[in-house]
């Protein structure tokens, strides 16, 4: 196995049940893609996994943004900007994986991008969770 899997743990919990459940599902989707890449699964399997991951990220970010809008979250502009940039880069990386296969370079890029998301969850999403819990 080239890249280890991610685990949803206490460090990633925001305290908001909806966000935490979606983050857990997002980690599962990421792991499924990493597993498919590591096992060099066929293009049809990869395409399905890539499509699911990109759609799930889109759906989750939309849910988070809706919660922010409804609650009047003060950090919404920066959070939305992060989401837009993250989705764009994820689509670029997964598109290259779909086109070229899971090369070492693309696996490294994907893993770095996932770590960016993990960092975002442990900082910005925790702030959002704390804000939502005060509402």
N, C-alpha and C positions, 0 to 999 in steps of 0.2 A: 504494500500500500504506500503510495507516494505522499499522501497528505492525510493527516489524522482528522477525525471527525470532531464536530463541535458538540458541546453538551449544554443544554439549558439548565442553569443552576441558580442558586440564590443570588449570585452576583448580577445576574441578568434580570431579576424580578424588579418591576417598577412599582408594584403595589396596586396596579390597576388590573383587574381580572381580565378585561377584554384585551388590553395590550399584551399582557403576559401570555395569554392563550395563543394569540396570534404570533408572538415572538417564538413561542415553543414550536408552533407549526412551521414557521419560517426556518428555524434551525433544522427541523426535520427535512424540509425541502432542499436546503443547502447541502445537508449530508447526503441526500439521495443523488444530487448532481455530482458531488465529490466522489461518491461510490461508483457512479456510472463512469466518470472520467478515469478513476483509478483502475477499474476493471476493463477499460477500453470497450465499453458496450457499443453496440451498433448504432448507426446514425439515427434510426427511428426511435430507439429508446432514449438517446441523448436529446433529440428534438422535442420529444414529449416532456422530458424532465426540465429542459431549458424553458420551454413555453410555460409550464406550470410555475416555475420559480419566478420568472418575470411577471406573470399575471398576479401571483400571490404578493409580490413586493408592491406592485401597483395597488392592489386591493388594500393591503395593510396600511400603506402610507395614506391612502384616501381616508381610511377609518381614523387614523391618528389625526389627520388634518381636520376632519369633521369634529372630533372631540375637542380639538383646540379652538375651532371657531365657536362651537357651542358654549365653551367655558370662558371665552375671552382670554385665552392664554397669551401672555405678553411676548413670548418668544416665537410666535407663529411664523413670522416672516423668515427668520433664519432657519427654522425647522423646515419650512416648505422649500427653501433654496437648497438645503442639504438633500432633501428627498428628490428634487428634480435632478440634481447633479448625480446622485447615487444611481437613480434609475437609468439615466443616460449611459453612464459608464458600465453598469451591469449589462445593459443590452449590447453594448459594444463588445465586451469580453465574451459574453455567451454567444454572440453572433460569430465571432472568430472561432470559438470552440465548435460550433455547428458546422462552419465552413471547412476548417482545417483539422478538426479532431482535437483531442485533448493532449496537446503538446505540453512539454514541461513548462515552457514559457507561459502558456495560457493558464495552466494549473497554478503557477506561482501568482500570476496576475489575479486570478479568481480568489485565491486564498488571501492575498493582500486586501482585496476589496471586501471580502467577508470580515476580515479583522477591522476594517473601517466601520462596518455596520455594528460589530460587537462593541467597539469603542463608543459609538454613537448611543447604543442602548444603555451602556453603563454610565454615561454622563447625561446626555440630553434627554433621553426617554425617562430616566429616573427623575429628572427635574420635572418633566411633564406629569409623571405619575404622582409625585408629591403635590404638585399644584392641583391636579384633579381630585386628590383625596382631601384637599382643604375646602373643596366646593360644597 
